[in-house]
Amino acid sequence: MTFDKAIRLIRENGMKRTPSREALLRLFASDGRYLSAADVRQALAYEHPAMSLDTIYRNLSSFAELGILEETELGGERKFRMHCDRDGHHHHFICMECGRTEELDLCPMDEAAGLLPGFTIEDHKFEVYGRCPDCAVAK
């Protein structure tokens, strides 16, 4: 998802275009990692010192509901990243240290669906967690 597409989506859904929302979206558009609200707060503290964690959480949740951001949970903490614009079904590897994300071109549901005869699978989510090469070396 691009910054411009995200701005268009918030306007189409009755949300105002504010400097805080723009800053959040620019951060996610420029950083492909999963970020927590605390990560966002730290990244934007200099530019937007008055932006509260409540404001950040509210906007992150709204952006996730609109499909602008993807959400996952790492270590008991909600983390977000800009929604993929990639066409086609895919999944992700997520580094548990830095949040770096890589696309996986496989889907385990291709095999698992055969293990559930008579069931209809409506949706699923598959994420692989570990450490990227940089974080693995650092550890």
PyMOL commands that place a pseudoatom at each C-alpha (Angstrom):
pseudoatom trace, name=CA, resn=MET, resi=1, chain=A, elem=C, hetatm=0, pos=[0.000, 0.000, 0.000]
pseudoatom trace, name=CA, resn=THR, resi=2, chain=A, elem=C, hetatm=0, pos=[1.293, 3.417, -0.878]
pseudoatom trace, name=CA, resn=PHE, resi=3, chain=A, elem=C, hetatm=0, pos=[0.983, 6.568, 1.193]
pseudoatom trace, name=CA, resn=ASP, resi=4, chain=A, elem=C, hetatm=0, pos=[-1.348, 8.133, -1.405]
pseudoatom trace, name=CA, resn=LYS, resi=5, chain=A, elem=C, hetatm=0, pos=[-3.618, 5.089, -1.487]
pseudoatom trace, name=CA, resn=ALA, resi=6, chain=A, elem=C, hetatm=0, pos=[-3.770, 5.068, 2.321]
pseudoatom trace, name=CA, resn=ILE, resi=7, chain=A, elem=C, hetatm=0, pos=[-4.704, 8.764, 2.410]
pseudoatom trace, name=CA, resn=ARG, resi=8, chain=A, elem=C, hetatm=0, pos=[-7.417, 8.121, -0.164]
pseudoatom trace, name=CA, resn=LEU, resi=9, chain=A, elem=C, hetatm=0, pos=[-8.807, 5.267, 1.977]
pseudoatom trace, name=CA, resn=ILE, resi=10, chain=A, elem=C, hetatm=0, pos=[-8.974, 7.318, 5.162]
pseudoatom trace, name=CA, resn=ARG, resi=11, chain=A, elem=C, hetatm=0, pos=[-10.798, 10.128, 3.343]
pseudoatom trace, name=CA, resn=GLU, resi=12, chain=A, elem=C, hetatm=0, pos=[-13.223, 7.687, 1.678]
pseudoatom trace, name=CA, resn=ASN, resi=13, chain=A, elem=C, hetatm=0, pos=[-14.038, 6.333, 5.134]
pseudoatom trace, name=CA, resn=GLY, resi=14, chain=A, elem=C, hetatm=0, pos=[-14.803, 9.708, 6.674]
pseudoatom trace, name=CA, resn=MET, resi=15, chain=A, elem=C, hetatm=0, pos=[-11.531, 10.232, 8.542]
pseudoatom trace, name=CA, resn=LYS, resi=16, chain=A, elem=C, hetatm=0, pos=[-9.770, 13.568, 8.438]
pseudoatom trace, name=CA, resn=ARG, resi=17, chain=A, elem=C, hetatm=0, pos=[-6.310, 13.988, 6.972]
pseudoatom trace, name=CA, resn=THR, resi=18, chain=A, elem=C, hetatm=0, pos=[-4.301, 15.275, 9.931]
pseudoatom trace, name=CA, resn=PRO, resi=19, chain=A, elem=C, hetatm=0, pos=[-0.562, 15.878, 10.364]
pseudoatom trace, name=CA, resn=SER, resi=20, chain=A, elem=C, hetatm=0, pos=[-0.433, 13.042, 12.923]
pseudoatom trace, name=CA, resn=ARG, resi=21, chain=A, elem=C, hetatm=0, pos=[-2.097, 10.566, 10.572]
pseudoatom trace, name=CA, resn=GLU, resi=22, chain=A, elem=C, hetatm=0, pos=[0.143, 11.651, 7.726]
pseudoatom trace, name=CA, resn=ALA, resi=23, chain=A, elem=C, hetatm=0, pos=[3.235, 11.132, 9.897]
pseudoatom trace, name=CA, resn=LEU, resi=24, chain=A, elem=C, hetatm=0, pos=[2.062, 7.648, 10.897]
pseudoatom trace, name=CA, resn=LEU, resi=25, chain=A, elem=C, hetatm=0, pos=[1.372, 6.670, 7.311]
pseudoatom trace, name=CA, resn=ARG, resi=26, chain=A, elem=C, hetatm=0, pos=[4.678, 8.091, 6.039]
pseudoatom trace, name=CA, resn=LEU, resi=27, chain=A, elem=C, hetatm=0, pos=[6.530, 6.089, 8.691]
pseudoatom trace, name=CA, resn=PHE, resi=28, chain=A, elem=C, hetatm=0, pos=[4.832, 2.835, 7.701]
pseudoatom trace, name=CA, resn=ALA, resi=29, chain=A, elem=C, hetatm=0, pos=[5.201, 3.570, 3.983]
pseudoatom trace, name=CA, resn=SER, resi=30, chain=A, elem=C, hetatm=0, pos=[8.951, 3.995, 4.414]
pseudoatom trace, name=CA, resn=ASP, resi=31, chain=A, elem=C, hetatm=0, pos=[9.562, 1.089, 6.812]
pseudoatom trace, name=CA, resn=GLY, resi=32, chain=A, elem=C, hetatm=0, pos=[8.646, -2.482, 5.838]
pseudoatom trace, name=CA, resn=ARG, resi=33, chain=A, elem=C, hetatm=0, pos=[8.978, -3.841, 9.365]
pseudoatom trace, name=CA, resn=TYR, resi=34, chain=A, elem=C, hetatm=0, pos=[6.305, -4.628, 11.920]
pseudoatom trace, name=CA, resn=LEU, resi=35, chain=A, elem=C, hetatm=0, pos=[6.256, -1.802, 14.485]
pseudoatom trace, name=CA, resn=SER, resi=36, chain=A, elem=C, hetatm=0, pos=[4.628, -1.546, 17.889]
pseudoatom trace, name=CA, resn=ALA, resi=37, chain=A, elem=C, hetatm=0, pos=[2.906, 1.602, 19.124]
pseudoatom trace, name=CA, resn=ALA, resi=38, chain=A, elem=C, hetatm=0, pos=[5.990, 2.242, 21.275]
pseudoatom trace, name=CA, resn=ASP, resi=39, chain=A, elem=C, hetatm=0, pos=[8.224, 1.918, 18.181]
pseudoatom trace, name=CA, resn=VAL, resi=40, chain=A, elem=C, hetatm=0, pos=[6.013, 4.429, 16.381]
pseudoatom trace, name=CA, resn=ARG, resi=41, chain=A, elem=C, hetatm=0, pos=[6.064, 6.795, 19.369]
pseudoatom trace, name=CA, resn=GLN, resi=42, chain=A, elem=C, hetatm=0, pos=[9.854, 6.669, 19.491]
pseudoatom trace, name=CA, resn=ALA, resi=43, chain=A, elem=C, hetatm=0, pos=[10.217, 7.192, 15.728]
pseudoatom trace, name=CA, resn=LEU, resi=44, chain=A, elem=C, hetatm=0, pos=[7.890, 10.201, 15.724]
pseudoatom trace, name=CA, resn=ALA, resi=45, chain=A, elem=C, hetatm=0, pos=[8.826, 11.746, 19.097]
pseudoatom trace, name=CA, resn=TYR, resi=46, chain=A, elem=C, hetatm=0, pos=[11.019, 14.490, 17.652]
pseudoatom trace, name=CA, resn=GLU, resi=47, chain=A, elem=C, hetatm=0, pos=[8.630, 15.491, 14.860]
pseudoatom trace, name=CA, resn=HIS, resi=48, chain=A, elem=C, hetatm=0, pos=[5.430, 15.090, 16.938]
pseudoatom trace, name=CA, resn=PRO, resi=49, chain=A, elem=C, hetatm=0, pos=[6.328, 15.321, 20.653]
pseudoatom trace, name=CA, resn=ALA, resi=50, chain=A, elem=C, hetatm=0, pos=[2.710, 15.820, 21.749]
pseudoatom trace, name=CA, resn=MET, resi=51, chain=A, elem=C, hetatm=0, pos=[1.395, 12.680, 20.000]
pseudoatom trace, name=CA, resn=SER, resi=52, chain=A, elem=C, hetatm=0, pos=[0.180, 10.357, 22.759]
pseudoatom trace, name=CA, resn=LEU, resi=53, chain=A, elem=C, hetatm=0, pos=[0.249, 6.577, 22.792]
pseudoatom trace, name=CA, resn=ASP, resi=54, chain=A, elem=C, hetatm=0, pos=[-3.569, 6.653, 22.927]
pseudoatom trace, name=CA, resn=THR, resi=55, chain=A, elem=C, hetatm=0, pos=[-3.668, 8.593, 19.654]
pseudoatom trace, name=CA, resn=ILE, resi=56, chain=A, elem=C, hetatm=0, pos=[-1.186, 6.194, 18.105]
pseudoatom trace, name=CA, resn=TYR, resi=57, chain=A, elem=C, hetatm=0, pos=[-3.112, 3.088, 19.241]
pseudoatom trace, name=CA, resn=ARG, resi=58, chain=A, elem=C, hetatm=0, pos=[-6.435, 4.516, 18.040]
pseudoatom trace, name=CA, resn=ASN, resi=59, chain=A, elem=C, hetatm=0, pos=[-5.045, 5.339, 14.611]
pseudoatom trace, name=CA, resn=LEU, resi=60, chain=A, elem=C, hetatm=0, pos=[-3.205, 2.030, 14.238]
pseudoatom trace, name=CA, resn=SER, resi=61, chain=A, elem=C, hetatm=0, pos=[-6.406, 0.142, 15.063]
pseudoatom trace, name=CA, resn=SER, resi=62, chain=A, elem=C, hetatm=0, pos=[-8.433, 2.259, 12.634]
pseudoatom trace, name=CA, resn=PHE, resi=63, chain=A, elem=C, hetatm=0, pos=[-5.856, 1.798, 9.880]
pseudoatom trace, name=CA, resn=ALA, resi=64, chain=A, elem=C, hetatm=0, pos=[-5.871, -1.968, 10.449]
pseudoatom trace, name=CA, resn=GLU, resi=65, chain=A, elem=C, hetatm=0, pos=[-9.683, -2.056, 10.233]
pseudoatom trace, name=CA, resn=LEU, resi=66, chain=A, elem=C, hetatm=0, pos=[-9.513, -0.194, 6.914]
pseudoatom trace, name=CA, resn=GLY, resi=67, chain=A, elem=C, hetatm=0, pos=[-6.934, -2.642, 5.540]
pseudoatom trace, name=CA, resn=ILE, resi=68, chain=A, elem=C, hetatm=0, pos=[-4.187, -0.019, 5.398]
pseudoatom trace, name=CA, resn=LEU, resi=69, chain=A, elem=C, hetatm=0, pos=[-2.081, -1.828, 7.986]
pseudoatom trace, name=CA, resn=GLU, resi=70, chain=A, elem=C, hetatm=0, pos=[-1.554, -5.521, 8.667]
pseudoatom trace, name=CA, resn=GLU, resi=71, chain=A, elem=C, hetatm=0, pos=[-1.463, -6.598, 12.307]
pseudoatom trace, name=CA, resn=THR, resi=72, chain=A, elem=C, hetatm=0, pos=[0.273, -9.416, 14.143]
pseudoatom trace, name=CA, resn=GLU, resi=73, chain=A, elem=C, hetatm=0, pos=[1.239, -10.207, 17.703]
pseudoatom trace, name=CA, resn=LEU, resi=74, chain=A, elem=C, hetatm=0, pos=[4.863, -10.715, 18.727]
pseudoatom trace, name=CA, resn=GLY, resi=75, chain=A, elem=C, hetatm=0, pos=[5.821, -11.370, 22.325]
pseudoatom trace, name=CA, resn=GLY, resi=76, chain=A, elem=C, hetatm=0, pos=[2.354, -10.438, 23.543]
pseudoatom trace, name=CA, resn=GLU, resi=77, chain=A, elem=C, hetatm=0, pos=[2.475, -7.058, 21.794]
pseudoatom trace, name=CA, resn=ARG, resi=78, chain=A, elem=C, hetatm=0, pos=[0.406, -5.854, 18.838]
pseudoatom trace, name=CA, resn=LYS, resi=79, chain=A, elem=C, hetatm=0, pos=[2.578, -4.844, 15.895]
pseudoatom trace, name=CA, resn=PHE, resi=80, chain=A, elem=C, hetatm=0, pos=[1.663, -3.290, 12.576]
pseudoatom trace, name=CA, resn=ARG, resi=81, chain=A, elem=C, hetatm=0, pos=[3.072, -2.831, 9.083]
pseudoatom trace, name=CA, resn=MET, resi=82, chain=A, elem=C, hetatm=0, pos=[1.803, -1.329, 5.850]
pseudoatom trace, name=CA, resn=HIS, resi=83, chain=A, elem=C, hetatm=0, pos=[-0.463, -3.736, 3.989]
pseudoatom trace, name=CA, resn=CYS, resi=84, chain=A, elem=C, hetatm=0, pos=[1.185, -5.590, 1.114]
pseudoatom trace, name=CA, resn=ASP, resi=85, chain=A, elem=C, hetatm=0, pos=[0.256, -4.516, -2.377]
pseudoatom trace, name=CA, resn=ARG, resi=86, chain=A, elem=C, hetatm=0, pos=[1.465, -7.784, -3.787]
pseudoatom trace, name=CA, resn=ASP, resi=87, chain=A, elem=C, hetatm=0, pos=[-1.090, -9.521, -5.957]
pseudoatom trace, name=CA, resn=GLY, resi=88, chain=A, elem=C, hetatm=0, pos=[-1.897, -13.057, -5.020]
pseudoatom trace, name=CA, resn=HIS, resi=89, chain=A, elem=C, hetatm=0, pos=[-2.033, -15.034, -1.842]
pseudoatom trace, name=CA, resn=HIS, resi=90, chain=A, elem=C, hetatm=0, pos=[1.143, -15.166, 0.240]
pseudoatom trace, name=CA, resn=HIS, resi=91, chain=A, elem=C, hetatm=0, pos=[2.483, -15.314, 3.777]
pseudoatom trace, name=CA, resn=HIS, resi=92, chain=A, elem=C, hetatm=0, pos=[5.372, -13.795, 5.734]
pseudoatom trace, name=CA, resn=PHE, resi=93, chain=A, elem=C, hetatm=0, pos=[8.504, -14.562, 7.694]
pseudoatom trace, name=CA, resn=ILE, resi=94, chain=A, elem=C, hetatm=0, pos=[8.809, -12.047, 10.550]
pseudoatom trace, name=CA, resn=CYS, resi=95, chain=A, elem=C, hetatm=0, pos=[12.029, -11.387, 12.473]
pseudoatom trace, name=CA, resn=MET, resi=96, chain=A, elem=C, hetatm=0, pos=[11.261, -11.429, 16.194]
pseudoatom trace, name=CA, resn=GLU, resi=97, chain=A, elem=C, hetatm=0, pos=[14.146, -9.042, 16.940]
pseudoatom trace, name=CA, resn=CYS, resi=98, chain=A, elem=C, hetatm=0, pos=[13.850, -6.223, 14.394]
pseudoatom trace, name=CA, resn=GLY, resi=99, chain=A, elem=C, hetatm=0, pos=[10.453, -6.854, 12.770]
pseudoatom trace, name=CA, resn=ARG, resi=100, chain=A, elem=C, hetatm=0, pos=[11.914, -7.302, 9.270]
pseudoatom trace, name=CA, resn=THR, resi=101, chain=A, elem=C, hetatm=0, pos=[9.429, -9.091, 7.036]
pseudoatom trace, name=CA, resn=GLU, resi=102, chain=A, elem=C, hetatm=0, pos=[9.988, -11.298, 4.008]
pseudoatom trace, name=CA, resn=GLU, resi=103, chain=A, elem=C, hetatm=0, pos=[7.321, -12.738, 1.735]
pseudoatom trace, name=CA, resn=LEU, resi=104, chain=A, elem=C, hetatm=0, pos=[6.927, -16.506, 1.461]
pseudoatom trace, name=CA, resn=ASP, resi=105, chain=A, elem=C, hetatm=0, pos=[5.761, -17.971, -1.822]
pseudoatom trace, name=CA, resn=LEU, resi=106, chain=A, elem=C, hetatm=0, pos=[4.140, -21.031, -0.291]
pseudoatom trace, name=CA, resn=CYS, resi=107, chain=A, elem=C, hetatm=0, pos=[0.965, -21.816, 1.555]
pseudoatom trace, name=CA, resn=PRO, resi=108, chain=A, elem=C, hetatm=0, pos=[0.629, -24.750, 3.948]
pseudoatom trace, name=CA, resn=MET, resi=109, chain=A, elem=C, hetatm=0, pos=[-3.145, -24.644, 3.516]
pseudoatom trace, name=CA, resn=ASP, resi=110, chain=A, elem=C, hetatm=0, pos=[-2.710, -26.203, 0.076]
pseudoatom trace, name=CA, resn=GLU, resi=111, chain=A, elem=C, hetatm=0, pos=[-1.876, -29.449, 1.880]
pseudoatom trace, name=CA, resn=ALA, resi=112, chain=A, elem=C, hetatm=0, pos=[-3.878, -28.906, 5.071]
pseudoatom trace, name=CA, resn=ALA, resi=113, chain=A, elem=C, hetatm=0, pos=[-7.173, -28.439, 3.215]
pseudoatom trace, name=CA, resn=GLY, resi=114, chain=A, elem=C, hetatm=0, pos=[-6.989, -32.098, 2.197]
pseudoatom trace, name=CA, resn=LEU, resi=115, chain=A, elem=C, hetatm=0, pos=[-6.849, -33.072, 5.882]
pseudoatom trace, name=CA, resn=LEU, resi=116, chain=A, elem=C, hetatm=0, pos=[-10.274, -31.531, 6.522]
pseudoatom trace, name=CA, resn=PRO, resi=117, chain=A, elem=C, hetatm=0, pos=[-12.729, -33.364, 4.238]
pseudoatom trace, name=CA, resn=GLY, resi=118, chain=A, elem=C, hetatm=0, pos=[-16.191, -31.836, 4.289]
pseudoatom trace, name=CA, resn=PHE, resi=119, chain=A, elem=C, hetatm=0, pos=[-14.982, -28.564, 5.867]
pseudoatom trace, name=CA, resn=THR, resi=120, chain=A, elem=C, hetatm=0, pos=[-14.997, -25.228, 4.086]
pseudoatom trace, name=CA, resn=ILE, resi=121, chain=A, elem=C, hetatm=0, pos=[-12.015, -23.009, 4.880]
pseudoatom trace, name=CA, resn=GLU, resi=122, chain=A, elem=C, hetatm=0, pos=[-13.073, -19.365, 4.827]
pseudoatom trace, name=CA, resn=ASP, resi=123, chain=A, elem=C, hetatm=0, pos=[-9.767, -17.692, 5.644]
pseudoatom trace, name=CA, resn=HIS, resi=124, chain=A, elem=C, hetatm=0, pos=[-6.429, -18.280, 7.319]
pseudoatom trace, name=CA, resn=LYS, resi=125, chain=A, elem=C, hetatm=0, pos=[-3.244, -16.593, 8.430]
pseudoatom trace, name=CA, resn=PHE, resi=126, chain=A, elem=C, hetatm=0, pos=[0.193, -18.161, 8.400]
pseudoatom trace, name=CA, resn=GLU, resi=127, chain=A, elem=C, hetatm=0, pos=[3.288, -16.425, 9.732]
pseudoatom trace, name=CA, resn=VAL, resi=128, chain=A, elem=C, hetatm=0, pos=[6.758, -17.792, 10.381]
pseudoatom trace, name=CA, resn=TYR, resi=129, chain=A, elem=C, hetatm=0, pos=[8.743, -16.237, 13.236]
pseudoatom trace, name=CA, resn=GLY, resi=130, chain=A, elem=C, hetatm=0, pos=[12.498, -16.304, 13.743]
pseudoatom trace, name=CA, resn=ARG, resi=131, chain=A, elem=C, hetatm=0, pos=[15.537, -14.105, 13.301]
pseudoatom trace, name=CA, resn=CYS, resi=132, chain=A, elem=C, hetatm=0, pos=[16.749, -12.467, 10.108]
pseudoatom trace, name=CA, resn=PRO, resi=133, chain=A, elem=C, hetatm=0, pos=[20.408, -13.025, 9.136]
pseudoatom trace, name=CA, resn=ASP, resi=134, chain=A, elem=C, hetatm=0, pos=[21.505, -9.694, 10.670]
pseudoatom trace, name=CA, resn=CYS, resi=135, chain=A, elem=C, hetatm=0, pos=[19.822, -10.373, 14.015]
pseudoatom trace, name=CA, resn=ALA, resi=136, chain=A, elem=C, hetatm=0, pos=[20.984, -14.004, 14.083]
pseudoatom trace, name=CA, resn=VAL, resi=137, chain=A, elem=C, hetatm=0, pos=[24.608, -12.864, 13.705]
pseudoatom trace, name=CA, resn=ALA, resi=138, chain=A, elem=C, hetatm=0, pos=[24.173, -10.182, 16.391]
pseudoatom trace, name=CA, resn=LYS, resi=139, chain=A, elem=C, hetatm=0, pos=[22.898, -12.733, 18.873]
for i in range(1, 139): cmd.bond("trace and resi %d" % i, "trace and resi %d" % (i + 1))
show_as sticks, trace
zoom trace
